[in-house]
Amino acid sequence: MRTAEKRRTTKESDIYIKLDLDNHEEAKISTGIGFFDHMLELFAFHAGISLQIEAKGDLHVCDHHTVEDCGIVLGECIKAALGDKKGIQRYGSFLLPMDETLAQVVLDLSNRAYLVYQVDVKRDTIGTFSCEMVSEFFRAIVNQAGITLHINVLYGENDHHKLEAVFKGFGRALREAIRITSDDLPSTKGML
């Protein structure tokens, strides 16, 4: 079974995540940051996975530690749940329209961490969520999970739509990449 469960506790945050790549249940997300909860619920739904996140952080300071640490633990869970990656599709890509916005998310579960993030937003915050934290969240995921991830918002006007398209697109691209399509390891090197 491709599952993982991890807790990370620091002086800044306490993050618990439970992940199941092969079952889809309604996500249970509680980070104390409403917009972030909504984005994570959308991600899990579009990835077709079960995801539980319970996060407590120093939100009286700002949302940075909570959001980044959620990314760290989610990346660790993705890597652990994938195991040896035998049989996975490996690559995933998705073009996601959200009204006037079009987002492109492309990834490789290569065990090589790299993030390209080209998303232009005008607002500093949406609700209590800092828009600058989206790139930090995805950087934390790719660094822990070993994912090459390219996120591009090709065009759009509404910042909520842009970020929603990014999270949904990431879910759809990951859904494609984690799909079991063979009994082989998808690498000519013989390892990922």
TAJO-V379945 format. One record per pair of residues at least 24 apart in sequence whose C-alpha atoms are under 10 Angstrom apart, sorted by the first residue. I is the first residue (numbers start at 1). J is the second residue. D is the distance in Angstrom with one decimal. If there is no record, write none. Layout:
i,j,d
I,J,D
I,J,D
This chain:
i,j,d
1,81,7.9
1,82,9.3
1,83,9.6
2,77,9.8
2,78,9.0
2,79,9.9
2,80,8.0
2,81,4.5
2,82,6.0
2,83,7.4
2,85,9.8
2,178,10.0
3,49,10.0
3,50,9.3
3,77,7.8
3,78,8.4
3,79,9.9
3,80,7.5
3,81,4.6
3,82,7.9
3,83,9.2
4,51,10.0
4,74,9.5
4,76,8.5
4,77,5.2
4,78,7.4
4,79,8.7
4,80,6.0
4,81,5.1
4,82,8.9
4,83,9.8
5,51,9.9
5,52,9.2
5,53,10.0
5,73,9.2
5,74,9.4
5,76,9.2
5,77,6.5
5,78,9.8
5,80,8.7
5,81,8.8
6,53,9.9
6,73,6.8
6,74,8.5
6,76,7.8
6,77,6.7
6,80,9.5
7,53,9.8
7,54,9.4
7,55,9.6
7,70,10.0
7,73,7.3
7,74,10.0
7,77,9.8
8,55,9.6
8,69,8.0
8,70,9.0
8,72,8.9
8,73,6.9
9,55,9.8
9,56,9.4
9,57,9.6
9,69,9.3
10,57,9.2
10,65,9.8
10,69,9.3
11,57,8.7
11,58,8.6
11,65,9.9
12,56,8.6
12,57,5.8
12,58,5.6
12,59,9.1
12,61,9.5
12,64,9.7
12,65,6.3
12,66,7.6
12,69,9.0
13,55,7.2
13,56,5.6
13,57,4.1
13,58,6.4
13,59,9.2
13,65,6.7
13,66,6.0
13,67,9.5
13,68,9.8
13,69,7.3
13,70,9.1
14,54,8.1
14,55,5.8
14,56,5.2
14,57,6.3
14,58,9.4
14,65,9.9
14,66,8.2
14,69,8.4
14,70,9.1
15,53,7.3
15,54,6.0
15,55,4.5
15,56,6.5
15,57,8.1
15,66,7.9
15,67,9.8
15,69,7.0
15,70,6.4
15,71,9.8
15,72,9.4
15,73,7.2
15,74,9.5
16,52,7.9
16,53,5.7
16,54,5.2
16,55,6.3
16,56,9.0
16,70,8.3
16,73,7.7
16,74,9.2
17,51,7.3
17,52,5.5
17,53,4.6
17,54,6.6
17,55,8.4
17,70,8.1
17,73,6.8
17,74,6.8
17,76,9.6
17,77,7.5
18,50,8.0
18,51,5.9
18,52,5.1
18,53,6.7
18,54,9.1
18,73,9.6
18,74,8.7
18,77,7.6
18,78,10.0
19,44,9.5
19,49,7.3
19,50,5.7
19,51,4.8
19,52,6.5
19,53,8.8
19,74,8.3
19,77,6.6
19,78,7.6
19,80,9.7
19,81,7.6
20,48,9.4
20,49,5.9
20,50,5.0
20,51,6.7
20,52,9.2
20,77,9.1
20,78,9.0
20,81,7.4
20,82,9.9
21,47,8.4
21,48,7.5
21,49,4.9
21,50,6.6
21,51,8.6
21,77,9.9
21,78,8.3
21,81,7.1
21,82,8.2
21,174,9.9
21,175,8.6
21,178,7.8
21,179,9.1
22,48,7.8
22,49,6.2
22,50,7.8
22,81,9.7
22,175,9.9
22,178,9.2
22,179,9.0
22,180,10.0
23,48,7.2
23,49,5.5
23,50,5.8
23,51,9.4
24,48,5.3
24,49,4.5
24,50,4.7
24,51,8.3
25,49,7.0
25,50,5.0
25,51,7.7
25,52,9.6
26,50,6.7
26,51,7.7
26,52,8.9
27,51,5.0
27,52,5.8
27,53,8.2
28,52,4.7
28,53,6.3
28,54,8.1
29,53,4.8
29,54,6.2
29,55,8.3
30,54,5.0
30,55,6.1
30,56,8.3
31,55,4.5
31,56,6.2
31,57,7.9
31,59,9.6
31,63,9.6
31,66,7.4
31,67,8.3
31,70,8.6
32,56,7.1
32,57,8.1
32,58,10.0
32,59,7.8
32,63,9.1
32,66,8.9
32,128,9.3
32,129,9.9
33,57,10.0
33,59,8.5
33,63,7.7
33,66,8.9
33,67,8.8
33,127,8.2
33,128,6.3
33,129,6.3
33,130,9.8
34,126,9.3
34,127,7.3
34,128,7.3
34,129,7.6
35,125,9.7
35,126,6.9
35,127,6.4
35,128,7.3
35,129,6.2
35,130,9.6
35,160,9.3
35,164,9.7
36,63,9.8
36,67,8.0
36,126,9.3
36,127,9.3
36,128,8.8
36,129,6.5
36,130,9.3
36,131,9.9
36,133,9.8
36,134,9.2
37,129,9.8
38,164,8.9
38,167,9.8
39,163,8.1
39,164,6.4
39,165,9.4
39,166,9.1
39,167,6.1
39,168,7.9
40,164,9.7
40,167,7.3
40,168,8.9
40,171,9.3
41,167,9.2
41,168,9.3
41,171,10.0
42,164,7.9
42,165,9.5
42,167,6.8
42,168,5.9
42,169,9.6
42,170,9.8
42,171,7.8
43,164,8.9
43,165,9.7
43,166,8.9
43,167,5.3
43,168,5.1
43,169,7.8
43,170,6.8
43,171,4.7
43,172,7.9
43,174,9.4
43,175,9.9
44,167,9.1
44,168,8.4
44,170,9.5
44,171,6.4
44,172,9.2
44,174,9.9
44,175,9.5
45,168,8.2
45,171,7.5
45,172,9.0
45,175,9.9
46,167,8.7
46,168,5.9
46,169,7.8
46,170,8.3
46,171,4.9
46,172,5.3
46,173,8.9
46,174,8.9
46,175,7.4
47,167,9.7
47,168,7.9
47,169,8.8
47,170,7.7
47,171,4.0
47,172,5.2
47,173,7.6
47,174,6.1
47,175,4.6
47,176,8.2
47,177,9.9
47,178,9.3
48,171,7.7
48,172,8.2
48,174,9.2
48,175,6.4
48,176,9.8
49,171,8.9
49,174,9.9
49,175,8.1
59,128,9.5
62,128,8.8
62,129,9.0
62,130,8.6
63,128,7.9
63,129,6.7
63,130,7.0
63,133,8.1
64,129,9.1
64,130,7.9
64,132,9.1
64,133,6.6
64,134,9.9
64,136,8.4
64,137,9.1
65,133,9.5
65,136,9.9
65,137,9.8
66,133,9.9
66,137,9.5
67,129,9.0
67,130,9.3
67,133,6.8
67,134,8.2
67,136,7.9
67,137,6.0
67,138,9.7
67,140,9.3
68,133,7.4
68,134,8.8
68,135,9.3
68,136,5.9
68,137,4.9
68,138,8.3
68,139,8.4
68,140,6.2
68,141,8.6
69,136,9.5
69,137,7.9
69,140,7.6
69,141,9.3
70,137,7.3
70,138,9.9
70,140,8.3
70,141,8.5
71,134,9.6
71,136,8.0
71,137,4.8
71,138,6.5
71,139,7.7
71,140,4.9
71,141,4.8
71,142,8.5
71,143,9.3
71,144,8.4
71,145,9.8
72,136,9.8
72,137,7.7
72,138,8.9
72,139,8.6
72,140,4.9
72,141,5.5
72,142,8.5
72,143,7.8
72,144,6.1
72,145,8.5
73,140,8.4
73,141,7.7
73,144,7.8
73,145,9.3
74,137,9.5
74,138,9.8
74,140,8.5
74,141,6.3
74,142,9.6
74,144,8.2
74,145,8.2
75,137,9.6
75,138,8.8
75,139,9.4
75,140,6.9
75,141,4.1
75,142,6.4
75,143,7.3
75,144,4.8
75,145,4.5
75,146,8.1
75,147,8.8
76,140,9.4
76,141,7.6
76,142,9.3
76,143,9.0
76,144,5.3
76,145,5.6
76,146,9.2
77,141,9.4
77,144,8.7
77,145,7.7
78,109,10.0
78,141,8.5
78,142,9.7
78,144,8.6
78,145,6.0
78,146,9.4
78,147,9.8
78,174,10.0
78,178,9.7
79,109,9.1
79,111,8.7
79,141,9.5
79,142,9.6
79,144,7.3
79,145,4.6
79,146,7.4
79,147,9.0
80,144,9.9
80,145,8.2
81,145,10.0
82,109,9.4
82,145,9.3
82,178,7.7
84,185,8.2
84,191,8.3
84,192,7.8
85,109,8.5
85,110,9.6
85,178,8.2
85,180,8.9
85,183,10.0
85,184,9.0
85,185,6.6
85,186,8.1
85,191,8.9
85,192,7.5
86,180,8.1
86,181,9.4
86,182,8.0
86,183,6.4
86,184,5.6
86,185,4.4
86,186,7.1
86,187,9.6
86,191,9.1
86,192,9.2
87,178,8.8
87,179,8.0
87,180,5.1
87,181,5.6
87,182,4.5
87,183,4.6
87,184,4.8
87,185,5.4
87,186,6.7
88,176,8.9
88,177,6.6
88,178,5.3
88,179,5.4
88,180,4.4
88,181,5.8
88,182,7.0
88,183,8.3
88,184,8.0
88,185,7.2
88,186,6.8
89,174,9.8
89,175,9.5
89,176,6.9
89,177,4.9
89,178,6.0
89,179,5.5
89,180,6.0
89,181,5.8
89,182,8.0
89,184,9.7
89,185,9.1
89,186,7.0
90,147,9.9
90,174,8.9
90,176,8.0
90,177,4.5
90,178,6.3
90,179,7.9
90,180,8.9
90,181,9.5
90,185,9.0
90,186,6.6
90,187,8.9
90,192,9.6
91,147,10.0
91,148,9.6
91,173,7.9
91,174,8.1
91,175,9.7
91,176,7.1
91,177,4.6
91,178,8.1
91,179,9.5
91,186,9.3
92,149,9.6
92,169,10.0
92,170,9.0
92,171,9.7
92,172,7.8
92,173,4.4
92,174,5.9
92,175,7.4
92,176,5.0
92,177,4.4
92,178,8.2
92,179,9.4
93,149,9.7
93,150,9.3
93,151,9.9
93,169,8.0
93,170,8.3
93,171,9.8
93,172,7.5
93,173,4.6
93,174,7.9
93,175,9.3
93,176,7.4
93,177,8.1
94,151,10.0
94,166,9.9
94,168,9.2
94,169,5.8
94,170,7.7
94,171,9.0
94,172,6.3
94,173,5.3
94,174,9.1
94,175,9.9
94,176,8.8
95,152,9.6
95,153,9.5
95,154,9.6
95,165,8.9
95,166,9.5
95,168,9.8
95,169,6.7
95,170,9.7
95,172,9.0
95,173,8.9
96,153,9.4
96,162,9.9
96,164,9.6
96,165,6.0
96,166,7.9
96,167,9.7
96,168,7.4
96,169,5.6
96,170,9.3
96,172,8.7
96,173,9.9
97,153,9.9
97,155,9.9
97,156,9.5
97,161,9.0
97,162,9.2
97,164,9.9
97,165,6.7
97,166,9.7
97,168,9.7
97,169,8.9
98,156,8.7
98,158,9.5
98,160,9.6
98,161,5.8
98,162,7.4
98,163,9.5
98,164,7.6
98,165,5.8
98,166,9.5
98,168,9.4
99,156,8.4
99,157,9.6
99,158,9.1
99,161,7.3
99,162,9.5
99,165,9.4
100,155,7.7
100,156,5.4
100,157,6.8
100,158,7.8
100,161,7.9
100,162,9.0
101,153,7.4
101,154,7.5
101,155,5.5
101,156,3.9
101,157,6.8
101,158,7.5
101,159,9.0
101,160,9.8
101,161,6.4
101,162,6.0
101,163,9.5
101,164,9.6
101,165,7.4
101,166,9.9
102,152,8.7
102,153,5.9
102,154,5.6
102,155,5.7
102,156,6.5
102,161,9.0
102,162,7.6
102,165,7.2
102,166,9.0
102,169,9.7
103,151,7.4
103,152,5.8
103,153,4.2
103,154,5.8
103,155,7.5
103,156,8.7
103,161,9.5
103,162,7.1
103,163,8.8
103,164,9.3
103,165,5.8
103,166,6.0
103,167,9.5
103,168,9.2
103,169,7.0
103,170,9.6
104,150,7.9
104,151,5.9
104,152,5.1
104,153,6.1
104,154,7.0
104,165,8.5
104,166,7.6
104,169,6.9
104,170,8.7
104,173,9.3
105,149,7.3
105,150,5.8
105,151,4.7
105,152,6.5
105,153,8.5
105,165,9.2
105,166,7.1
105,167,9.1
105,168,9.2
105,169,5.6
105,170,5.8
105,171,9.1
105,172,8.5
105,173,6.5
105,174,9.3
106,148,8.3
106,149,5.9
106,150,5.2
106,151,6.7
106,152,8.8
106,169,8.6
106,170,7.9
106,172,9.7
106,173,6.4
106,174,8.8
106,177,9.6
107,142,9.8
107,147,6.8
107,148,5.5
107,149,4.4
107,150,6.2
107,151,8.6
107,170,8.4
107,173,6.8
107,174,7.4
107,176,9.6
107,177,7.7
108,146,8.9
108,147,5.8
108,148,5.1
108,149,6.7
108,150,9.1
108,173,9.3
108,174,8.9
108,177,7.3
108,178,9.9
109,142,9.2
109,145,8.1
109,146,6.7
109,147,4.8
109,148,6.6
109,149,8.7
109,174,8.8
109,177,7.1
109,178,8.2
109,186,9.8
109,192,8.0
110,145,9.2
110,146,6.4
110,147,5.9
110,148,6.6
110,149,10.0
110,186,9.4
110,187,8.8
110,191,9.2
110,192,5.7
111,142,8.9
111,143,9.1
111,144,9.2
111,145,6.9
111,146,3.8
111,147,5.7
111,148,7.8
111,191,9.4
111,192,5.8
112,142,8.2
112,143,8.2
112,144,9.8
112,145,8.5
112,146,4.7
112,147,5.7
112,148,6.0
112,149,9.6
112,192,8.6
113,139,8.5
113,140,9.5
113,141,8.8
113,142,5.2
113,143,5.1
113,144,7.8
113,145,7.4
113,146,4.4
113,147,4.8
113,148,5.2
113,149,7.9
114,138,9.9
114,139,7.8
114,142,6.5
114,143,7.4
114,146,7.8
114,147,6.5
114,148,4.6
114,149,6.1
114,150,8.2
115,139,6.2
115,140,9.6
115,141,9.5
115,142,6.9
115,143,8.7
115,147,8.1
115,148,6.0
115,149,5.0
115,150,5.9
115,151,7.8
116,148,8.3
116,149,6.3
116,150,4.6
116,151,6.0
116,152,7.9
117,149,8.2
117,150,6.1
117,151,4.9
117,152,6.2
117,153,8.7
118,150,8.2
118,151,6.1
118,152,4.8
118,153,6.4
118,154,8.5
119,151,7.4
119,152,5.9
119,153,5.2
119,154,8.1
119,155,9.0
119,156,9.8
119,159,9.5
119,162,7.7
119,163,8.4
119,166,8.8
120,152,9.1
120,153,7.5
120,154,9.4
120,155,8.9
120,156,9.1
120,157,9.6
120,159,8.4
120,162,8.6
120,163,9.8
121,153,9.7
121,156,9.3
121,157,8.5
121,158,8.3
121,159,5.6
121,160,9.0
121,162,7.8
121,163,8.7
122,157,9.0
122,158,8.7
122,159,6.9
123,158,9.4
123,159,6.9
123,160,9.2
124,159,9.7
125,159,9.5
125,160,9.8
126,159,8.3
126,160,7.2
126,163,9.8
131,159,8.8
131,160,9.5
131,163,8.3
134,163,8.0
134,166,9.2
134,167,9.2
138,167,9.8
138,170,9.6
146,192,9.4
149,173,9.8
